[in-house]
Amino acid sequence: MGCGLSSEMPAAGQQHKTRSGFQPIPDRYETIGAFKTRLSVISAIGRTLEAFDDDNIIPTFGFGDSTTLGQRCFPFSQGRGCQGFDEVLKRYNEITPQVKLYGPTSFAPVIQEAFRAVQEDPGYHILVIIADGQVNEPTATRNAIVEASNPPLAAIIMVGVGDGPWEMMEEFDDKLPARRFDNFQFVEYNKVLKRNLRNPEAGFAMQALMEIPGECC
């Protein structure tokens, strides 16, 4: 899982600015509350995928902050993956108050890191990226998506939070003919929630996972 920590793109002529992180949250995702942030996305994805995860180990990375600057990413837990989505949320709560946000960013480092992390594991792997969609190095991101269209990384789900713009995400989803198969699924979080007012979590999880291939090609 990759959690983007970038701020929104500044208006034309303005310089990039950093700003402080997020407010703390409870440790358990049952008490997070309204579906408004990246935390809600982690919760919904976690509830869906935990039942299919044999070892419950979730390699998780942050990217797009003022230290990585879109050039690399950092692990939520040094030397290991998080133990389930509970720990993902716990570490998110611990990390985000300390980081300074930056933007726009690149998805390439987190895609490449995820691809390396699963090289020695023959299982079925999905990378979930949660970010605002502001990408300043589209060529590097395109190349990383194409490279990742090989086993064992079965799919990339990009969950867009905020107001976009989303044109580049839609391009990554539909217009990369060099990849071996359609391995990038874009989901606009707020749009999906508006369509599923009665059961937003279930609606979001279904939309996010509906185009994942049944097996690696």
BALOBA-1460 file (C-alpha; in Angstrom, 3 decimals):
// residues 217
<rec num="1" residu="m" x="0.000" y="0.000" z="0.000"/>
<rec num="2" residu="g" x="1.214" y="3.489" z="-0.829"/>
<rec num="3" residu="c" x="-0.085" y="6.578" z="0.993"/>
<rec num="4" residu="g" x="0.540" y="9.859" z="-0.785"/>
<rec num="5" residu="l" x="1.417" y="12.743" z="1.549"/>
<rec num="6" residu="s" x="1.520" y="15.503" z="-1.041"/>
<rec num="7" residu="s" x="-0.308" y="18.797" z="-0.805"/>
<rec num="8" residu="e" x="-2.476" y="20.175" z="-3.586"/>
<rec num="9" residu="m" x="-0.737" y="21.696" z="-6.618"/>
<rec num="10" residu="p" x="-0.250" y="25.460" z="-6.192"/>
<rec num="11" residu="a" x="-1.828" y="27.919" z="-8.571"/>
<rec num="12" residu="a" x="0.135" y="29.069" z="-11.609"/>
<rec num="13" residu="g" x="3.085" y="31.281" z="-10.620"/>
<rec num="14" residu="q" x="3.130" y="30.189" z="-6.978"/>
<rec num="15" residu="q" x="5.942" y="28.277" z="-5.331"/>
<rec num="16" residu="h" x="5.433" y="24.869" z="-3.744"/>
<rec num="17" residu="k" x="4.759" y="25.159" z="-0.037"/>
<rec num="18" residu="t" x="4.909" y="22.627" z="2.749"/>
<rec num="19" residu="r" x="2.287" y="22.329" z="5.438"/>
<rec num="20" residu="s" x="1.836" y="20.278" z="8.563"/>
<rec num="21" residu="g" x="0.271" y="16.830" z="8.679"/>
<rec num="22" residu="f" x="-3.027" y="15.323" z="9.753"/>
<rec num="23" residu="q" x="-4.851" y="15.240" z="13.074"/>
<rec num="24" residu="p" x="-4.454" y="12.105" z="15.235"/>
<rec num="25" residu="i" x="-7.097" y="9.391" z="15.043"/>
<rec num="26" residu="p" x="-8.110" y="6.435" z="17.233"/>
<rec num="27" residu="d" x="-6.072" y="3.246" z="16.801"/>
<rec num="28" residu="r" x="-9.038" y="1.097" z="15.728"/>
<rec num="29" residu="y" x="-10.615" y="1.770" z="12.370"/>
<rec num="30" residu="e" x="-14.108" y="0.966" z="13.678"/>
<rec num="31" residu="t" x="-14.097" y="4.420" z="15.325"/>
<rec num="32" residu="i" x="-12.664" y="6.555" z="12.533"/>
<rec num="33" residu="g" x="-15.979" y="8.147" z="11.567"/>
<rec num="34" residu="a" x="-17.031" y="9.840" z="8.348"/>
<rec num="35" residu="f" x="-15.611" y="8.713" z="5.016"/>
<rec num="36" residu="k" x="-13.644" y="11.865" z="4.215"/>
<rec num="37" residu="t" x="-9.912" y="11.061" z="4.212"/>
<rec num="38" residu="r" x="-7.252" y="8.544" z="3.285"/>
<rec num="39" residu="l" x="-8.020" y="6.848" z="6.585"/>
<rec num="40" residu="s" x="-11.481" y="5.972" z="5.332"/>
<rec num="41" residu="v" x="-9.981" y="4.439" z="2.208"/>
<rec num="42" residu="i" x="-7.571" y="2.300" z="4.227"/>
<rec num="43" residu="s" x="-10.453" y="1.153" z="6.402"/>
<rec num="44" residu="a" x="-12.714" y="0.186" z="3.495"/>
<rec num="45" residu="i" x="-9.966" y="-1.560" z="1.527"/>
<rec num="46" residu="g" x="-8.737" y="-3.279" z="4.680"/>
<rec num="47" residu="r" x="-12.105" y="-4.723" z="5.608"/>
<rec num="48" residu="t" x="-12.415" y="-6.169" z="2.108"/>
<rec num="49" residu="l" x="-8.924" y="-7.557" z="1.597"/>
<rec num="50" residu="e" x="-8.114" y="-8.905" z="5.053"/>
<rec num="51" residu="a" x="-10.233" y="-11.995" z="4.452"/>
<rec num="52" residu="f" x="-8.083" y="-12.908" z="1.432"/>
<rec num="53" residu="d" x="-4.669" y="-12.179" z="2.970"/>
<rec num="54" residu="d" x="-3.062" y="-15.378" z="4.238"/>
<rec num="55" residu="d" x="-0.206" y="-13.883" z="6.280"/>
<rec num="56" residu="n" x="-1.824" y="-10.518" z="7.116"/>
<rec num="57" residu="i" x="1.452" y="-8.716" z="6.329"/>
<rec num="58" residu="i" x="0.916" y="-5.386" z="4.530"/>
<rec num="59" residu="p" x="4.056" y="-3.706" z="3.121"/>
<rec num="60" residu="t" x="3.149" y="-0.004" z="3.394"/>
<rec num="61" residu="f" x="4.985" y="3.077" z="2.164"/>
<rec num="62" residu="g" x="4.559" y="6.836" z="2.354"/>
<rec num="63" residu="f" x="5.582" y="9.170" z="-0.444"/>
<rec num="64" residu="g" x="5.244" y="12.753" z="-1.629"/>
<rec num="65" residu="d" x="6.331" y="14.491" z="1.584"/>
<rec num="66" residu="s" x="8.962" y="17.230" z="1.885"/>
<rec num="67" residu="t" x="11.795" y="14.750" z="2.506"/>
<rec num="68" residu="t" x="11.146" y="12.304" z="-0.340"/>
<rec num="69" residu="l" x="10.160" y="15.032" z="-2.869"/>
<rec num="70" residu="g" x="8.651" y="12.527" z="-5.277"/>
<rec num="71" residu="q" x="12.001" y="10.744" z="-5.724"/>
<rec num="72" residu="r" x="11.616" y="7.896" z="-3.240"/>
<rec num="73" residu="c" x="9.283" y="6.514" z="-0.598"/>
<rec num="74" residu="f" x="9.651" y="5.440" z="3.030"/>
<rec num="75" residu="p" x="8.362" y="2.331" z="4.851"/>
<rec num="76" residu="f" x="5.750" y="2.648" z="7.565"/>
<rec num="77" residu="s" x="7.577" y="-0.106" z="9.508"/>
<rec num="78" residu="q" x="11.335" y="-0.525" z="9.170"/>
<rec num="79" residu="g" x="12.445" y="-3.948" z="7.979"/>
<rec num="80" residu="r" x="8.986" y="-5.487" z="7.744"/>
<rec num="81" residu="g" x="5.437" y="-4.974" z="6.559"/>
<rec num="82" residu="c" x="2.650" y="-3.813" z="8.841"/>
<rec num="83" residu="q" x="0.821" y="-6.535" z="10.755"/>
<rec num="84" residu="g" x="-2.641" y="-6.092" z="9.274"/>
<rec num="85" residu="f" x="-4.579" y="-2.931" z="8.504"/>
<rec num="86" residu="d" x="-4.859" y="-2.086" z="12.194"/>
<rec num="87" residu="e" x="-1.119" y="-1.430" z="12.251"/>
<rec num="88" residu="v" x="-1.287" y="0.441" z="8.937"/>
<rec num="89" residu="l" x="-3.744" y="2.869" z="10.525"/>
<rec num="90" residu="k" x="-1.783" y="3.034" z="13.772"/>
<rec num="91" residu="r" x="1.438" y="3.894" z="11.946"/>
<rec num="92" residu="y" x="-0.380" y="6.401" z="9.739"/>
<rec num="93" residu="n" x="-1.592" y="8.126" z="12.883"/>
<rec num="94" residu="e" x="1.928" y="8.166" z="14.316"/>
<rec num="95" residu="i" x="3.683" y="9.324" z="11.139"/>
<rec num="96" residu="t" x="1.453" y="11.975" z="9.623"/>
<rec num="97" residu="p" x="1.616" y="14.568" z="12.446"/>
<rec num="98" residu="q" x="5.398" y="14.616" z="11.964"/>
<rec num="99" residu="v" x="5.615" y="15.039" z="8.186"/>
<rec num="100" residu="k" x="5.468" y="18.143" z="6.038"/>
<rec num="101" residu="l" x="3.389" y="17.734" z="2.912"/>
<rec num="102" residu="y" x="4.716" y="18.524" z="-0.534"/>
<rec num="103" residu="g" x="3.424" y="18.357" z="-4.056"/>
<rec num="104" residu="p" x="2.935" y="17.410" z="-6.740"/>
<rec num="105" residu="t" x="4.699" y="14.052" z="-6.756"/>
<rec num="106" residu="s" x="5.398" y="10.833" z="-8.676"/>
<rec num="107" residu="f" x="3.943" y="7.356" z="-8.249"/>
<rec num="108" residu="a" x="7.038" y="5.725" z="-9.746"/>
<rec num="109" residu="p" x="8.994" y="5.228" z="-6.481"/>
<rec num="110" residu="v" x="6.153" y="3.497" z="-4.632"/>
<rec num="111" residu="i" x="5.274" y="1.312" z="-7.644"/>
<rec num="112" residu="q" x="8.907" y="0.286" z="-8.045"/>
<rec num="113" residu="e" x="9.294" y="-0.372" z="-4.317"/>
<rec num="114" residu="a" x="6.157" y="-2.516" z="-4.246"/>
<rec num="115" residu="f" x="7.359" y="-4.438" z="-7.292"/>
<rec num="116" residu="r" x="10.698" y="-5.141" z="-5.591"/>
<rec num="117" residu="a" x="9.014" y="-6.104" z="-2.327"/>
<rec num="118" residu="v" x="6.999" y="-8.909" z="-3.929"/>
<rec num="119" residu="q" x="9.660" y="-10.307" z="-6.275"/>
<rec num="120" residu="e" x="10.471" y="-13.255" z="-4.038"/>
<rec num="121" residu="d" x="6.872" y="-14.043" z="-3.113"/>
<rec num="122" residu="p" x="4.939" y="-16.075" z="-5.713"/>
<rec num="123" residu="g" x="1.562" y="-15.065" z="-4.275"/>
<rec num="124" residu="y" x="-1.077" y="-12.734" z="-5.726"/>
<rec num="125" residu="h" x="-0.248" y="-9.103" z="-4.912"/>
<rec num="126" residu="i" x="-2.220" y="-5.867" z="-5.250"/>
<rec num="127" residu="l" x="-0.775" y="-2.380" z="-4.770"/>
<rec num="128" residu="v" x="-3.225" y="0.215" z="-3.431"/>
<rec num="129" residu="i" x="-2.151" y="3.849" z="-3.906"/>
<rec num="130" residu="i" x="-4.065" y="6.554" z="-2.034"/>
<rec num="131" residu="a" x="-3.259" y="10.033" z="-3.333"/>
<rec num="132" residu="d" x="-4.607" y="13.302" z="-4.705"/>
<rec num="133" residu="g" x="-3.672" y="12.630" z="-8.323"/>
<rec num="134" residu="q" x="-1.142" y="15.447" z="-8.736"/>
<rec num="135" residu="v" x="1.756" y="13.867" z="-10.670"/>
<rec num="136" residu="n" x="4.734" y="15.942" z="-11.808"/>
<rec num="137" residu="e" x="6.691" y="13.123" z="-13.478"/>
<rec num="138" residu="p" x="4.138" y="11.354" z="-15.685"/>
<rec num="139" residu="t" x="6.725" y="9.642" z="-17.884"/>
<rec num="140" residu="a" x="8.408" y="7.955" z="-14.913"/>
<rec num="141" residu="t" x="5.008" y="6.907" z="-13.565"/>
<rec num="142" residu="r" x="3.909" y="5.534" z="-16.960"/>
<rec num="143" residu="n" x="7.125" y="3.523" z="-17.252"/>
<rec num="144" residu="a" x="6.721" y="2.146" z="-13.732"/>
<rec num="145" residu="i" x="3.143" y="1.037" z="-14.451"/>
<rec num="146" residu="v" x="4.249" y="-0.723" z="-17.637"/>
<rec num="147" residu="e" x="7.155" y="-2.417" z="-15.847"/>
<rec num="148" residu="a" x="4.809" y="-3.561" z="-13.084"/>
<rec num="149" residu="s" x="2.493" y="-5.312" z="-15.558"/>
<rec num="150" residu="n" x="4.406" y="-8.504" z="-14.884"/>
<rec num="151" residu="p" x="3.883" y="-11.110" z="-12.170"/>
<rec num="152" residu="p" x="3.887" y="-11.164" z="-9.200"/>
<rec num="153" residu="l" x="2.258" y="-7.683" z="-8.988"/>
<rec num="154" residu="a" x="-1.238" y="-8.421" z="-10.266"/>
<rec num="155" residu="a" x="-2.805" y="-4.966" z="-10.146"/>
<rec num="156" residu="i" x="-2.482" y="-1.353" z="-9.039"/>
<rec num="157" residu="i" x="-5.535" y="0.363" z="-7.565"/>
<rec num="158" residu="m" x="-5.215" y="4.146" z="-7.437"/>
<rec num="159" residu="v" x="-7.785" y="5.725" z="-5.105"/>
<rec num="160" residu="g" x="-8.122" y="9.434" z="-5.802"/>
<rec num="161" residu="v" x="-8.960" y="11.615" z="-2.798"/>
<rec num="162" residu="g" x="-9.800" y="15.293" z="-3.068"/>
<rec num="163" residu="d" x="-10.962" y="17.244" z="-6.108"/>
<rec num="164" residu="g" x="-8.494" y="16.143" z="-8.767"/>
<rec num="165" residu="p" x="-7.920" y="16.846" z="-11.625"/>
<rec num="166" residu="w" x="-8.076" y="13.205" z="-12.657"/>
<rec num="167" residu="e" x="-7.331" y="13.258" z="-16.409"/>
<rec num="168" residu="m" x="-3.873" y="11.767" z="-15.934"/>
<rec num="169" residu="m" x="-5.222" y="8.992" z="-13.716"/>
<rec num="170" residu="e" x="-7.744" y="8.106" z="-16.420"/>
<rec num="171" residu="e" x="-4.895" y="8.017" z="-18.936"/>
<rec num="172" residu="f" x="-2.936" y="5.625" z="-16.717"/>
<rec num="173" residu="d" x="-6.087" y="3.493" z="-16.455"/>
<rec num="174" residu="d" x="-6.962" y="3.287" z="-20.155"/>
<rec num="175" residu="k" x="-4.138" y="4.480" z="-22.419"/>
<rec num="176" residu="l" x="-0.926" y="2.557" z="-21.794"/>
<rec num="177" residu="p" x="-0.762" y="0.028" z="-24.655"/>
<rec num="178" residu="a" x="2.798" y="-1.102" z="-23.863"/>
<rec num="179" residu="r" x="1.806" y="-2.965" z="-20.691"/>
<rec num="180" residu="r" x="1.081" y="-6.689" z="-20.755"/>
<rec num="181" residu="f" x="-2.440" y="-6.264" z="-19.367"/>
<rec num="182" residu="d" x="-4.668" y="-3.574" z="-17.862"/>
<rec num="183" residu="n" x="-3.014" y="-3.426" z="-14.454"/>
<rec num="184" residu="f" x="-4.093" y="0.069" z="-13.302"/>
<rec num="185" residu="q" x="-7.546" y="0.753" z="-11.888"/>
<rec num="186" residu="f" x="-8.484" y="4.335" z="-10.986"/>
<rec num="187" residu="v" x="-11.292" y="5.023" z="-8.511"/>
<rec num="188" residu="e" x="-12.427" y="8.528" z="-7.580"/>
<rec num="189" residu="y" x="-13.354" y="8.166" z="-3.929"/>
<rec num="190" residu="n" x="-15.826" y="11.020" z="-3.455"/>
<rec num="191" residu="k" x="-17.652" y="10.207" z="-6.696"/>
<rec num="192" residu="v" x="-18.167" y="6.592" z="-5.654"/>
<rec num="193" residu="l" x="-19.445" y="7.614" z="-2.221"/>
<rec num="194" residu="k" x="-22.075" y="9.898" z="-3.744"/>
<rec num="195" residu="r" x="-23.400" y="6.967" z="-5.776"/>
<rec num="196" residu="n" x="-23.601" y="4.670" z="-2.746"/>
<rec num="197" residu="l" x="-25.128" y="6.719" z="0.039"/>
<rec num="198" residu="r" x="-26.815" y="3.757" z="1.743"/>
<rec num="199" residu="n" x="-23.689" y="1.630" z="2.008"/>
<rec num="200" residu="p" x="-20.686" y="3.750" z="0.970"/>
<rec num="201" residu="e" x="-17.991" y="1.394" z="2.253"/>
<rec num="202" residu="a" x="-19.338" y="-1.622" z="0.360"/>
<rec num="203" residu="g" x="-19.901" y="0.435" z="-2.780"/>
<rec num="204" residu="f" x="-16.386" y="1.791" z="-2.706"/>
<rec num="205" residu="a" x="-14.785" y="-1.613" z="-2.106"/>
<rec num="206" residu="m" x="-16.761" y="-3.137" z="-4.987"/>
<rec num="207" residu="q" x="-15.784" y="-0.341" z="-7.381"/>
<rec num="208" residu="a" x="-12.133" y="-0.509" z="-6.385"/>
<rec num="209" residu="l" x="-11.838" y="-4.263" z="-6.829"/>
<rec num="210" residu="m" x="-14.201" y="-4.970" z="-9.729"/>
<rec num="211" residu="e" x="-11.599" y="-4.732" z="-12.526"/>
<rec num="212" residu="i" x="-8.776" y="-6.617" z="-10.839"/>
<rec num="213" residu="p" x="-7.738" y="-9.535" z="-13.068"/>
<rec num="214" residu="g" x="-8.538" y="-12.999" z="-11.794"/>
<rec num="215" residu="e" x="-4.963" y="-14.105" z="-12.330"/>
<rec num="216" residu="c" x="-1.676" y="-12.679" z="-13.472"/>
<rec num="217" residu="c" x="-1.244" y="-12.778" z="-17.233"/>
